[in-house]
């Protein structure tokens, strides 16, 4: 994703939280946070077959970081990586090219409700708008009131779309959408 801004210069600061592009040295923390947040946040919601495996997650994260991708960022609190986000063009079949997507957001459970997730989403939305996308979507699990209310508080609205996952055979995800401000 091209933003027109040098990758290392794009940071966001708020209330002791720094959001910045991910670096090679962040990979192990990103994987650890991803695994912990999934185990804690989606326990009893997501079928075991859909839980990520650390090796596959590590390979995907390493690939994005090695490519110098601006589509993965971390959130630091008090100098420690405590969350991460990935984003880019919508992966939905038939999506208009003007639609971006937040692909994944994970915050370490010990840092929940500290503002890291909110700042990571704001960062991603800023870069998606610069890309330029006019809308952003994301998918979240239907039976996770905490994540759904989080996205709704940020201005996302459920657009009625649902999807199944092969391992479960049932509808378990819902899509949220928001308009992005026009590029300045």
C-alpha positions, -999 to 999 in steps of 0.1 A, spaced: 0 0 0 15 33 -10 7 63 12 30 90 -2 46 93 33 80 77 41 73 45 61 94 54 91 81 89 95 45 78 99 38 76 137 9 84 159 13 95 196 -16 97 221 -17 93 259 16 75 263 8 53 232 30 53 202 18 37 170 45 31 143 52 8 114 63 -27 125 100 -37 124 118 -70 121 125 -70 158 88 -68 166 79 -101 150 81 -123 181 61 -98 201 35 -96 174 31 -134 173 29 -136 211 2 -109 212 -17 -125 184 -18 -159 201 -26 -145 236 -54 -122 224 -70 -150 203 -69 -174 232 -84 -149 256 -107 -129 234 -122 -157 214 -123 -186 239 -156 -204 236 -165 -184 204 -142 -195 177 -140 -233 168 -105 -247 175 -99 -253 138 -100 -215 132 -75 -206 159 -43 -194 142 -11 -214 147 20 -195 158 42 -208 129 18 -197 102 12 -163 119 50 -158 122 55 -165 85 28 -141 74 41 -113 97 78 -119 87 67 -116 50 49 -83 56 77 -68 76 104 -80 52 85 -64 23 87 -31 41 49 -30 41 32 0 55 2 -22 61 14 -35 95 18 -13 126 24 -18 163 12 1 193 36 6 221 26 15 257 54 25 280 80 14 255 66 -21 250 48 -35 220 13 -43 233 -8 -44 201 -7 -46 163 -29 -41 132 -28 -50 96 -47 -34 68 -49 -27 31 -73 -32 1 -105 -51 8 -101 -89 4 -138 -94 -3 -147 -109 -36 -161 -82 -59 -151 -53 -36 -148 -20 -52 -112 -8 -54 -121 22 -33 -127 -1 -3 -99 -7 22 -100 -32 50 -87 -37 85 -75 -73 82 -65 -80 118 -63 -61 152 -48 -77 183 -40 -62 217 -23 -81 245 -50 -90 271 -31 -73 299 -33 -40 279 -70 -42 270 -90 -10 276 -59 12 276 -65 29 243 -41 9 222 -67 -7 199 -84 26 193 -51 43 184 -41 14 161 -75 17 143 -71 54 139 -37 50 125 -49 24 99 -78 46 89 -56 76 84 -33 55 60 -63 39 43 -77 74 36 -44 85 22 -40 55 0 -68 67 -11 -97 45 -1 -132 61 5 -145 33 28 -131 9 53 -145 -25 63 -135 -52 88 -148 -86 98 -153 -96 134 -169 -126 151 -206 -124 155 -206 -136 191 -181 -112 205 -201 -83 220 -168 -67 233 -152 -64 198 -185 -54 182 -192 -26 206 -155 -14 203 -159 -10 165 -193 6 168 -179 31 193 -153 40 167 -180 47 141 -182 15 122 -217 1 114 -227 -35 107 -236 -35 70 -256 -68 71 -229 -90 55 -220 -123 71 -196 -151 63 -190 -186 72 -157 -203 79 -150 -237 64 -139 -253 97 -172 -243 113 -197 -245 85 -219 -218 102 -221 -181 100 -197 -167 125 -184 -134 112 -201 -101 105 -188 -72 85 -186 -36 96 -181 -5 74 -174 32 76 -169 60 52 -134 76 53 -128 113 50 -119 125 15 -82 128 8 -69 164 14 
